[in-house]
Amino acid sequence: MDLSNHLTIAPILLPLLTGALLLLFDERRHTLKALMSVGAVLLLIVVNMTLLEVADRGGTGVYLLGNWPAPFGIVLVLDRLSAVMLLMTSLLAIAALFFSLARWHKAGSHFHSLFQFLLMGLNGAFLTGDLFNLFVFFEVVLSASYGLLLHGSGPHRVRAGLHYVAINLAASALFLVGVSLIYGVTGTLNMADLVGRIGSVPPENRFLLEAGASILGIAFLVKAGMWPLCFWLPGAYSAAAAPVAAIFAVLSKMGIYVLMRLSPLLFGAAAGTSAGFDDKWLFAGGLATLAFGAIGVLASQAMVRLAAFSVLVSSGTLLAAVAMSDDRTTAAALYYMVNSTLTIGALFLLIELLDRAQDPAAAVLSVTMEAYGDGDEDEIEEEVGVTIPATLAILGVSFGICGILLSGLPPLSGFVGKFALLSAALDAGNRISTANWLFFAMLILSGLFALVAMLRAGIRIFWAPVEIIVPRVRVIEFVPVAFLLALCTWMTAQAGPTMRYLDATAQALHDPASYVRDVLSYAPVPPPMKAAQ
C-alpha cells in the first residue's frame, strides 16, 4: 500500500483532528486558532489536489478502514467524482474561512471547530462507499451546520435556525427508514455490493426496495432543495453569516452528489425492472425547482435572498440534468455545478460588502420609488454622469462578473457550463424530446431572469442610489471574493482540460463495472508476520 492510498483518509482525519485540537484552546486566543484553522485548510487543499491527480490516472482507489474486505468492513472509495467534490469544497472553504477572519470568527464560540467538523462530514460523505456511513457523515455535517447557522445569534437567525434544524431532523429520520428498507430487502448497504443484489431482488420484494429508495431519495432531495421541499432554504441561507452562507453553497451539492452517484450505480441497467424508475420524478422536480428558483430570483428585492434563490436555480438545473442519465449531460452538469457553487459562494461574500454601501432607509425609499414610478420626478440634472469611488468601482466590477456568471453570458465559465448543458440536451439523436425542449427553454429563461435581477440590483446599488455611501472594505474581505471569481475565470481558460476530466468522470459514473470490481476485489493488507513469511 503506497502513500497515495493512505492519503485517501487524510481529508477526513485532518479536519477532525484540527477541530478537536481547537477545542482545547480558550476562545480569547483568536489568532492562534485562526492560524491553525487556515493552515489545516491550506494543507487540505494540497492533499485534495494530490488526490485529484491520483484519481485522474484512472481506476478506483479503495481504502479499507478496519482492514476488512468489502462488503463486510467500512470502505472509502476515491474516484474522479469524489476527488473533484473534495477539491471544490476545500477551495470554497479557504475563501469562506479567510473572509471570516475579518470579524465573524469572533462573533461566537467554537467557530473554527464547527467549520472543521463541517469539512470532515462533507469529505467523509464524498468518500464513503456505503450507505450507513453516508448517514453518519450526513449527521456530522448537519450537527456542525446547526451551530454555524446560529453563529452570531440574533432573533432572525435563531428563527431560521429552528426551521432548519426541524426539517433536517425529519430528513434524517427518513434517511434511516429508507436505509432500513433497502437493507431489509438486499442484506447489504455497501454501494458496490448493492449493484449486484438489486438486480436479483424477487418481484414480491421489489416494491419495498423502490419504496426504500424513494424515501431515501426524499431525504437527499430535502438537502438538495428540490421544490416543494425547499421552503426552508432561502430563509436559512439568507439568515446565515456571510462566510457560513458561502460554505453552505456546497451543502445543497452534497444531496446532488449522492443522487449523481447512486442513481446510475443502483438503478442503472443492472437493476432489472427497477432501472431508471426515479428519472421521470427527478426530471419533473428539477424543472419545478428551476422555475421556482428563477421566479424567486426575479422577485427578490434583498440581495441575499437573490443569492439564496440562485442556489435553488442551480439545484433545479442539476436535478433535471441528473435525470437525463447520459454521459454528455452529466459531464456538462458537473462543470456547471463547480462553476455555480463557486459563483454563489463569491456572491454571498460580496453581498455583505455591498450591504455596507446601503442605507436601509434609502433602500426602502428606492424600492418604493421604483414600485410607484416616482423615480424620475425629482431628478436634478446638474451634472453629467455619476462619480463612483474606487472601492465601489472594484466592488461593482466583481458584482458585474458575478452577474455574468450567474446569467450564463459569454465569455466566462457560466456560459461554458450552460452551453454544454444546452448542447447535450439538443444532441439527442434525430428527434429531440419535448422534455429536452422544456429543459432548454427553462435554462434560457432562468439565465434571463438572473440577468434582469442582477441588472436591477446593480443599478440600484451603484448607479442610482439615493445616497452614495463608500463602504469600508478590508483586504482580507475582498481577496476571497477575487479568489473565487479568479477560479471561475481559470475554469473558462482551462475549459478543454476540465471538460476532458469531467467527461471521463461521467463515463465512469454511467459504466460502474470497474467501480464495483475494484471495491469488491480489493484485498486486505496481510498481517506483518504473515507478510514476512
Secondary structure, 3 states (H helix, E strand, C coil): CCHHHHHHHHHHHHHHHHHHHHCCCCCCCHHHHHHHHHHHHHHHHHHHHHHHHHHHCCCCEEEECCCCCCCCCCEEEECHHHHHHHHHHHHHHHHHHHHHCCCHHHCCCCHHHHHHHHHHHHHHHHHECEHHHHHHHHHHHHHHHHHHHCCCCCHHHHHHHHHHHHHHHHHHHHHHHHHHHHHHHHCCCEHHHHHHHHHCCCHHHHHHHHHHHHHHHHHHHHHHCCCCCCCCHHHHHHHCCHHHHHHHCCHHHHHHHHHHHHHHHHCCHHHHHHCCCCHHHHHHHHHHHHHHHHHHHHHCCCHHHHHHHHHHHHHHHHHHHHHHCCHHHHHHHHHHHHHHHHHHHHHHHHHHHHHCCCCHHHHHHHHHHHHHCCCCCCCCCCCCCCCCCHHHHHHHHHHHHHHHHHHCCCCCHHHHHHHHHHHHHHCCCCCCCHHHHHHHHHHHHHHHHHHHHHHHHHHHHHHCCCCCCCCCCCHHHHHHHHHHHHHHHHHHHCHHHHHHHHHHHHHHHHCCHHHHHHHHHCCCCCCHHHHHC
